[in-house]
Each structure stands twice: as C-alpha cells, then as structure tokens.
Amino acid sequence: MKAGVRRRSRGPLLVVPSALWLGLFFTLPLIIVILISLVERGRAGGVRTPLVFTLEYYQRLADPLYLSILWRSVRIALVVTSVCVLLGYPLAVFMSRSLVRVRGALLLLVMIPFWTNFLVRTYAIKLMLGADGLVNSLLVSTGMVQAPLSLLFNEFAVVLGLVYGYLPFAVLPMYASVEKFDGRLMEAAADLGANLRRAFLRVMLPLTLPGVLAAVVLVFVPVVGAFITPDIMGGGKIEMIGTLINRQFGVARNWPFGSAMSLALMVMVVIGVLYYFRSGAETERPL
C-alpha cells in the first residue's frame, strides 16, 4: 500500500524535466516572439527602445501582396502533401507486403536520406535538374528533347525539391499503419462481393486513415513554412511565407513584422492540425 502511494507521489516529479525543457525552450521563446511582434521596429533594425507597442504589423498582414504569398505557400504545401501521400501509400503497402528481409532493406532505403544533411540533399537535386545535370543530359542524349529543359527556378522545381525532401515523412507513418492492417479483411470483403476498389475504399483506407492523417500533418506543417528549398530551387523567384519571414529577420531586419508573420503562420498551422486530428477522431467513431 505504501509502495503504491510512494509511486503515485513520485509520478508528477517525472514530468518536471520535460516541463522545464518545454518552458525554457518553447514557451519562453514564444512569449518573446509575441512581445517583439507588438512593438515598433528600430531605425537600424531590431526593435525600438524604449518599447512602443503597436498592432501595425498584424494589420499589414492583410495586404493583398502578403495574402497572395500566404496562399501560394498553402497551395504548394497542399500539392506537395498530396503528391507525397499518393506516392507514399502504395510504397508503404508494398513494403508491408514484402518479405521480412526485403522489408528491412526497403525501410533502410527510406531512412537513408535522414542521414544526409537536408541542405546537401537539396543542392544535389538542384545539380541533377540543372542545364548540364543528369536529367537534361539523359533527355538530350536520348533525343527526347533538342535543348536542355528549364527545370530550375520555377514552381515545379520547388514542388519537386519539397517532395524529394519530405517523402520519407509520409512513408514511415503510413507504413506503420498499413503494417498493422489485417489483409484477411480484404479477402472477406471480396467474399462478400466487393471488388478491389470498393474493398480498398470501404475497408483498408478507413482502417489505415490514422497513418495517412499523420503523414499529412508531418508533411504539410514543415512544408508550408519551408524556406531553404524554395530559396535554392526557386532561385528567389518563388516567394513563400518561410522565405519572406527569413528575409524579414535577415536582410530587412524587421523583427516585429517577421514575428507577426511567424505567429500568424503558427496559428494557421495549429488550426489545420486540430482540424485533421478532429477529422481522424470522427472517422474512427463506430457507425
């Protein structure tokens, strides 16, 4: 009895290290960003001292220019997320149905990109798509095109680079969900007269939907605020909210406006994540 009471009394103490970590490295920086977004910009950049509070930078977010950049970021993130899910789901199914030894090798191949710096991988695919890169060289040498194609510094290159970088984030959670799926349920659906398409839509997809939703969140959240890939693959021509925020804190030194955009993006992403989690919970409810 006393041992059980002692364990329960020590339980809250186990949370203290993680609570301190989150408070120091998440909550405190977030409060600082909120504070910076509410003060005026200094003449030489940074913030003005003494602090003068204003809502000017939040009001500036309603400018059509910034709204168009935000919409472009959301649109590209949706396209990248859709492509990653459409490519990753069949791969996850194939991996889960493979032999154990082959499955381990396939998992290793999916995880290998994580062992390489993201910036290095982005520059690698940029070299592949260049005028003298591997892709154009193959197309010209095989006679499929007469001159190298313009594959860089456009929205297509940004989408391709983001898909290349974040596809593993979609494959792994879907693989974890598909691996737990009992294939005999598909056979049972076929015995009851359902064709392959109907069995997939009514049986397999709903039961593996939590993995799909996790993949959507893991891809959409970082992509909508990405700035390295759009900057490198877009050549500065494709402006996204992440590149704009990076420029506000760097070149423009407009910290209040950059903080306001960061918080607006965070609120938008949190709302989207909550919506997807709610959708997943409603899907799992019994009819």
C-alpha positions in Angstrom: 0.0 0.0 0.0 2.7 2.4 1.0 4.8 1.4 -2.1 1.8 2.3 -4.4 1.3 5.7 -2.7 5.0 6.4 -3.0 4.9 5.6 -6.7 2.0 7.9 -7.2 3.6 10.7 -5.3 6.8 10.4 -7.5 4.8 10.4 -10.7 4.5 14.2 -11.1 8.2 14.5 -10.5 8.9 12.6 -13.6 7.2 15.4 -15.7 9.4 18.1 -14.2 12.4 17.8 -16.5 10.3 17.8 -19.7 8.1 20.7 -18.4 11.2 22.7 -17.6 12.6 22.0 -21.1 9.4 23.0 -22.8 9.0 26.1 -20.7 12.6 27.2 -21.3 13.0 26.4 -25.0 9.4 26.7 -26.3 7.2 28.8 -24.0 9.7 31.5 -23.2 10.9 32.0 -26.9 7.2 32.0 -28.0 6.5 34.8 -25.4 9.5 36.7 -26.7 8.3 36.4 -30.3 4.8 37.6 -29.3 6.3 40.6 -27.5 8.5 41.5 -30.4 5.5 41.4 -32.8 3.7 44.0 -30.7 6.5 46.7 -30.6 7.8 49.1 -33.2 10.8 48.4 -35.4 14.0 50.3 -34.6 15.6 52.7 -37.0 18.6 50.4 -37.6 16.5 47.2 -37.4 15.6 45.0 -34.5 13.1 46.7 -32.1 12.8 50.2 -30.9 13.8 51.0 -27.3 12.1 52.1 -25.1 9.4 49.7 -26.3 6.4 51.3 -28.1 3.5 48.9 -28.6 1.5 48.8 -31.8 -0.7 46.4 -33.9 0.6 47.9 -37.2 2.4 44.7 -38.3 -0.6 42.5 -37.8 -2.7 44.9 -39.8 0.0 44.8 -42.5 -0.7 41.1 -42.9 -4.0 41.9 -44.6 -2.1 43.5 -47.5 -3.0 41.6 -50.8 0.7 41.1 -51.5 1.3 39.1 -48.3 -2.1 37.3 -48.6 -1.1 36.1 -52.1 2.3 34.8 -50.7 0.4 33.0 -47.9 -2.0 31.5 -50.4 0.9 30.4 -52.6 2.6 28.7 -49.6 -0.6 26.9 -48.6 -1.2 25.8 -52.2 2.3 24.5 -52.7 2.1 22.7 -49.3 -1.2 21.1 -50.3 0.3 19.9 -53.7 3.4 18.6 -52.0 1.4 16.8 -49.3 -0.9 15.2 -51.9 1.9 14.0 -54.0 3.8 12.6 -51.0 0.6 10.7 -49.9 -0.2 9.4 -53.3 3.4 8.2 -53.9 4.0 7.1 -50.3 0.8 5.0 -49.7 1.5 2.4 -52.5 5.1 2.2 -51.3 4.0 1.7 -47.7 1.7 -1.1 -48.9 4.4 -2.7 -51.0 6.9 -2.6 -48.1 4.4 -4.1 -45.6 3.6 -7.0 -48.0 7.3 -7.8 -48.7 9.4 -10.5 -47.1 10.9 -9.6 -43.8 14.4 -9.4 -45.2 13.3 -7.3 -48.1 11.2 -5.1 -45.8 14.2 -4.3 -43.7 16.2 -3.3 -46.7 13.3 -1.1 -48.0 13.0 0.6 -44.7 16.7 1.3 -44.7 16.4 2.9 -48.1 13.6 5.1 -47.0 15.6 6.2 -43.9 18.9 6.8 -45.6 18.0 10.4 -46.6 17.7 11.3 -42.9 21.4 10.5 -42.5 22.3 13.2 -45.0 22.1 17.0 -44.3 18.9 18.4 -45.8 20.8 21.3 -47.4 23.2 18.9 -49.1 20.3 16.9 -50.5 18.7 20.0 -51.8 21.8 21.1 -53.7 22.2 17.5 -55.0 18.8 17.5 -56.7 19.5 21.1 -57.9 22.6 19.8 -59.7 20.5 16.9 -61.2 18.0 19.3 -62.7 20.5 21.9 -64.0 21.1 22.6 -67.7 24.1 20.3 -67.5 22.6 17.9 -65.0 21.8 14.3 -65.2 18.2 14.7 -66.2 18.8 17.1 -69.1 21.8 15.1 -70.2 19.8 11.9 -70.5 16.9 13.7 -72.3 19.3 15.3 -74.8 21.4 12.2 -75.4 18.3 10.0 -76.0 16.9 12.6 -78.4 13.7 13.2 -76.4 14.5 16.9 -76.4 16.7 19.1 -78.7 17.8 21.5 -76.0 18.0 21.3 -72.2 14.8 22.0 -70.4 14.3 24.8 -67.9 13.7 22.6 -64.8 15.0 25.0 -62.2 13.9 28.4 -60.7 10.2 27.8 -61.1 7.3 26.4 -59.0 7.8 22.9 -60.5 11.3 22.8 -59.2 10.2 23.9 -55.7 7.5 21.3 -55.6 9.9 18.6 -56.8 12.5 19.5 -54.2 10.0 19.5 -51.4 8.5 16.2 -52.4 12.0 14.7 -52.6 12.9 16.1 -49.1 9.7 15.2 -47.3 8.5 12.0 -48.9 10.1 9.8 -46.2 8.0 11.7 -43.6 4.9 10.5 -45.4 6.0 6.9 -46.0 7.0 6.0 -42.4 3.7 6.8 -40.6 1.7 5.2 -43.4 3.9 2.1 -43.3 3.4 1.8 -39.6 -0.4 1.9 -40.1 -0.6 -0.3 -43.1 1.7 -3.0 -41.5 -0.9 -3.4 -38.7 -3.7 -3.9 -41.2 -5.1 -7.5 -41.4 -5.1 -8.5 -45.1 -7.7 -11.1 -44.4 -10.3 -8.3 -44.2 -9.8 -7.6 -47.9 -10.4 -11.3 -48.6 -13.6 -11.2 -46.5 -14.8 -8.1 -48.4 -14.1 -9.9 -51.7 -16.1 -12.9 -50.5 -19.0 -10.6 -49.7 -19.0 -9.3 -53.3 -16.9 -6.2 -53.1 -14.4 -5.5 -55.9 -10.8 -4.4 -55.2 -11.6 -0.7 -55.5 -14.7 -0.9 -53.2 -12.8 -3.1 -50.7 -10.0 -0.6 -50.5 -12.2 2.5 -50.1 -14.6 0.9 -47.6 -12.2 -1.4 -45.6 -8.5 -0.7 -46.0 -8.4 3.1 -46.3 -10.6 3.8 -43.3 -8.6 1.5 -41.1 -5.3 2.9 -42.2 -6.5 6.5 -42.2 -4.7 7.5 -39.0 -1.4 6.8 -40.7 -2.5 8.9 -43.7 -3.5 11.8 -41.4 -0.2 11.6 -39.6 1.6 11.7 -42.9 -0.5 14.8 -43.9 0.4 16.6 -40.7 4.1 15.6 -40.8 4.5 16.9 -44.4 2.2 19.9 -44.5 3.4 21.6 -41.3 7.1 21.9 -42.3 6.4 22.4 -46.0 4.1 25.4 -45.5 6.9 27.2 -43.6 9.8 25.9 -45.7 12.4 28.4 -46.8 15.6 26.5 -47.7 14.2 24.5 -50.6 12.1 27.4 -52.1 15.1 29.7 -51.9 17.5 27.2 -53.6 15.2 25.5 -56.1 13.2 28.7 -56.8 16.2 30.9 -57.2 14.5 33.7 -55.3 11.6 33.8 -57.8 9.1 31.7 -55.9 8.3 33.6 -52.7 6.8 31.6 -49.9 5.9 32.7 -46.4 9.0 30.9 -45.0 11.4 32.8 -47.3 9.6 36.0 -46.5 10.0 35.5 -42.8 13.6 34.6 -43.2 14.2 37.8 -45.2 12.5 39.9 -42.5 14.8 38.6 -39.8 17.8 38.7 -42.0 18.2 41.3 -44.8 15.3 43.6 -43.8 15.9 43.3 -40.1 12.2 44.0 -39.5 11.9 41.7 -36.5 8.4 42.8 -35.5 6.9 42.1 -38.9 8.7 38.8 -39.1 7.4 37.8 -35.7 3.9 38.8 -36.7 4.1 36.7 -39.8 5.6 33.8 -37.8 2.7 33.9 -35.3 0.1 34.1 -38.0 1.6 31.1 -39.7 1.7 29.2 -36.5 -1.9 29.9 -35.7 -2.9 28.8 -39.2 -1.0 25.6 -38.9 -2.3 24.8 -35.4 -5.9 25.3 -36.7 -5.2 22.9 -39.6 -3.6 20.3 -37.4 -6.5 20.4 -34.9 -9.0 20.0 -37.9 -7.2 17.0 -39.2 -7.0 15.4 -35.7 -10.7 16.0 -35.3 -11.4 14.5 -38.7 -9.4 11.4 -37.8 -11.2 11.1 -34.5 -14.6 11.3 -36.2 -13.6 8.8 -38.8 -12.7 6.2 -36.1 -16.0 6.5 -34.3 -18.2 3.5 -34.8 -21.3 4.0 -37.1 
